[in-house]
């Protein structure tokens, strides 16, 4: 495939395959297997060194139709993952569950989510975009004892997510809410915030959170630049009078990278520059 096809050809091919995968609401077992294979193949595709080089060459010209193609593949692949998450949740609830390569990759990314800003039993973590199979809340609450609040705007995802938590972590301090960030009432109590990489307006939300969160809040922004932006929404510039980048964790073999932000404080900035 690498020798005979251009990167643009492959993007159009994946667009068609993801569009086909999104046809219909449910997944028969054979369809779920095919979608799982497609997601795993696509995950390997965006981590392939040769394609990373080709991406850089393609983006040097950035014609409008290519940008539109990139946006389409990104959105359809994210929707396909959400569909696969729902299937995975249903399999678990019916008594069987297997982790695809994509999900194993995501789970490995969670290990060092906040870098030096440790989550403890006294922490309150807010996850924006918890999905149908809330791996992050389960892992964080299970390993640290922290209170974890997951929010999502998909009613079915919240319903399935609550059932998964009840099955895998009934006694853990996890709450899942059908809401948007601005509707959450206790943002001043939140110590750590995680944005899922497929939340499209995450930087607009981050800007709004400045006034509504505590001074010591730490934000983990999952993102994907370059070829990874085919699977994740990319990083953006922030208002430097509001937020400063504390860490940028590049993970070449993982699906998304992570930027950790903290609120800008003059004294802190001076110390960092001194």
C-alpha positions in Angstrom: 0.0 0.0 0.0 2.8 2.4 0.8 4.6 1.8 -2.5 1.7 2.2 -4.8 -0.7 4.7 -3.2 -0.4 8.3 -2.3 -1.4 9.4 1.2 -4.4 11.3 -0.2 -5.5 8.0 -1.9 -5.4 6.3 1.5 -7.3 9.0 3.2 -10.1 8.8 0.6 -10.1 5.0 1.1 -10.4 5.3 4.9 -13.1 7.9 4.5 -15.2 5.4 2.5 -14.5 2.6 4.9 -15.4 4.6 8.0 -18.5 5.9 6.3 -19.6 2.3 5.5 -18.9 1.3 9.1 -21.2 4.0 10.3 -24.2 2.7 8.3 -26.9 1.4 10.6 -27.2 1.9 14.3 -26.2 -1.4 15.8 -23.4 -3.9 15.1 -23.7 -7.6 14.2 -20.8 -9.6 15.6 -19.1 -9.9 12.2 -19.5 -6.2 11.5 -18.1 -5.4 15.0 -15.1 -7.6 14.2 -14.5 -5.8 10.9 -14.8 -2.4 12.6 -12.4 -3.4 15.3 -9.9 -4.5 12.6 -10.4 -1.2 10.8 -9.8 0.9 13.9 -6.7 -1.1 14.8 -5.4 -0.8 11.2 -6.0 2.9 11.2 -4.3 3.3 14.6 -1.2 1.6 13.1 -1.5 3.8 10.0 -1.3 7.1 11.9 1.8 5.8 13.8 3.6 4.7 10.7 6.9 6.6 10.2 6.7 6.5 6.4 3.2 8.0 6.4 4.3 10.6 8.9 6.9 11.8 6.4 4.4 11.8 3.6 2.0 13.8 5.8 4.6 16.6 6.1 5.0 16.7 2.3 1.2 16.7 1.8 0.7 19.6 4.3 3.3 21.8 2.6 0.7 22.5 -0.1 -2.5 22.1 2.0 -5.1 22.4 -0.8 -8.6 23.1 0.5 -10.0 19.7 -0.7 -7.3 17.9 1.3 -8.1 19.9 4.5 -11.8 19.0 3.9 -10.8 15.3 3.5 -8.7 15.4 6.7 -11.6 16.8 8.6 -14.0 14.2 7.3 -11.8 11.3 8.1 -11.1 12.6 11.6 -14.8 13.0 12.4 -15.9 9.7 10.9 -13.0 7.8 12.7 -14.0 9.4 16.0 -17.7 8.4 15.5 -16.5 4.8 14.6 -14.5 4.6 17.8 -17.6 5.8 19.7 -19.7 3.1 18.0 -17.0 0.5 18.9 -17.0 1.6 22.5 -20.7 1.1 22.7 -20.3 -2.4 21.3 -17.5 -3.2 23.7 -19.7 -2.0 26.6 -22.6 -4.2 25.5 -20.3 -7.2 25.2 -19.0 -6.6 28.7 -22.6 -6.3 30.0 -23.6 -9.5 28.3 -20.7 -11.4 29.9 -17.9 -11.3 27.3 -15.3 -8.6 26.5 -12.1 -8.5 24.6 -9.8 -5.4 24.4 -8.8 -4.4 20.8 -5.4 -3.0 20.1 -6.8 0.5 20.0 -8.3 0.2 23.5 -5.1 -1.3 24.9 -3.2 1.6 23.4 -5.5 4.1 25.1 -5.2 2.4 28.5 -1.5 2.6 28.3 -1.7 6.3 27.7 -3.6 6.9 30.9 -0.7 5.8 33.1 1.1 9.2 33.3 -1.8 11.5 32.4 -0.8 14.4 34.6 3.0 14.0 34.8 4.3 15.7 37.9 0.8 16.8 39.0 -0.1 13.7 40.8 -3.7 12.6 41.4 -4.3 11.5 45.0 -7.2 10.3 47.1 -8.0 13.9 47.9 -8.3 14.9 44.2 -11.4 15.5 42.2 -11.0 14.7 38.5 -13.3 15.9 35.7 -13.2 14.0 32.4 -14.8 15.8 29.5 -16.0 13.1 27.0 -16.3 10.0 29.1 -17.8 7.8 26.4 -19.6 4.4 26.7 -16.7 2.5 28.2 -15.2 4.9 30.8 -11.7 3.4 31.1 -10.1 6.6 32.4 -12.5 7.0 35.4 -12.2 3.3 36.3 -8.4 3.4 36.2 -7.9 6.7 38.0 -10.5 6.0 40.8 -9.3 2.4 41.1 -5.6 3.2 41.5 -5.8 6.5 43.4 -9.1 6.6 45.2 -9.8 10.0 43.7 -13.3 11.2 43.0 -13.9 11.1 39.3 -16.7 12.8 37.4 -17.2 11.9 33.7 -19.4 14.0 31.5 -20.7 13.4 28.0 -23.4 14.8 25.7 -24.4 11.4 24.3 -27.3 9.9 26.4 -26.7 6.4 25.3 -23.0 6.7 26.2 -23.9 7.8 29.7 -26.4 5.0 30.2 -23.9 2.3 29.0 -21.0 4.0 30.9 -23.0 3.9 34.2 -23.7 0.2 33.6 -20.0 -0.5 32.9 -19.0 1.3 36.1 -21.6 -0.6 38.1 -20.1 -3.9 36.7 -16.4 -3.1 37.0 -16.2 -0.5 39.8 -19.4 -0.4 41.8 -17.8 0.9 45.0 -15.5 3.4 43.3 -16.1 7.1 43.6 -17.2 7.6 40.0 -20.1 9.7 38.8 -21.2 10.0 35.1 -23.3 12.9 34.1 -25.2 13.8 30.9 -24.1 17.4 30.6 -21.8 20.0 29.1 -18.9 21.5 31.0 -20.6 24.8 31.5 -23.5 23.0 33.2 -21.4 21.5 35.9 -22.0 23.3 39.2 -18.9 22.4 41.2 -16.0 23.4 39.0 -14.2 25.2 41.8 -13.8 21.9 43.6 -12.2 20.2 40.6 -8.4 19.7 40.9 -7.7 17.9 37.6 -9.5 18.1 34.2 -9.0 15.7 31.3 -10.2 16.5 27.8 -10.7 13.5 25.5 -8.8 14.0 22.3 -12.0 13.7 20.2 -13.8 16.7 21.9 -13.9 19.1 19.0 -14.4 22.4 20.9 -12.0 21.6 23.8 -9.9 24.7 23.5 -12.9 27.0 23.5 -14.1 25.2 26.6 -10.6 25.5 28.2 -10.8 29.3 27.7 -14.2 29.4 29.4 -12.9 27.3 32.3 -10.4 29.9 33.4 -12.8 32.0 35.3 -14.8 29.1 36.7 -12.1 26.9 38.1 -9.8 27.1 41.1 -6.3 28.6 41.0 -4.5 25.3 41.3 -6.5 23.3 38.7 -4.4 21.2 36.3 -5.7 20.4 32.8 -4.6 17.4 30.7 -5.4 18.1 27.1 -5.2 15.0 24.9 -4.5 15.9 21.3 -3.0 14.8 18.1 -0.9 17.0 15.7 0.5 16.0 12.3 -0.7 12.6 11.1 -2.3 12.0 14.6 -4.7 14.8 13.8 -6.5 12.3 11.5 -7.7 10.6 14.7 -7.6 13.4 17.3 -8.4 17.2 17.3 -5.0 19.0 17.2 -3.5 21.4 19.7 -4.1 25.1 19.5 -2.6 28.3 20.9 -4.0 29.4 24.3 -4.3 32.8 25.9 -1.0 33.1 27.6 -2.5 35.4 30.2 -4.7 32.6 31.3 -3.0 29.3 30.7 0.7 28.1 30.5 2.0 24.8 29.2 3.5 22.9 32.1 4.4 19.8 30.2 4.1 18.4 26.6 4.2 14.6 26.6 5.0 13.4 23.1 4.2 9.7 22.8 5.4 8.4 19.4 3.9 4.9 19.8 0.6 6.0 21.3 -2.6 7.2 19.7 -2.6 10.7 21.3 -0.2 13.1 23.0 -0.9 15.1 26.1 -0.3 18.8 27.0 -0.6 19.6 30.7 -1.8 23.2 31.4 -1.9 25.2 34.6 -3.1 28.7 35.2 -0.7 31.5 34.4 0.7 33.1 37.5 3.3 35.9 37.2 5.5 34.6 40.0 5.5 31.1 38.6 6.4 32.4 35.1 9.2 34.5 36.4 10.6 31.5 38.3 10.4 29.3 35.2 12.2 31.9 33.1 14.8 32.8 35.8 
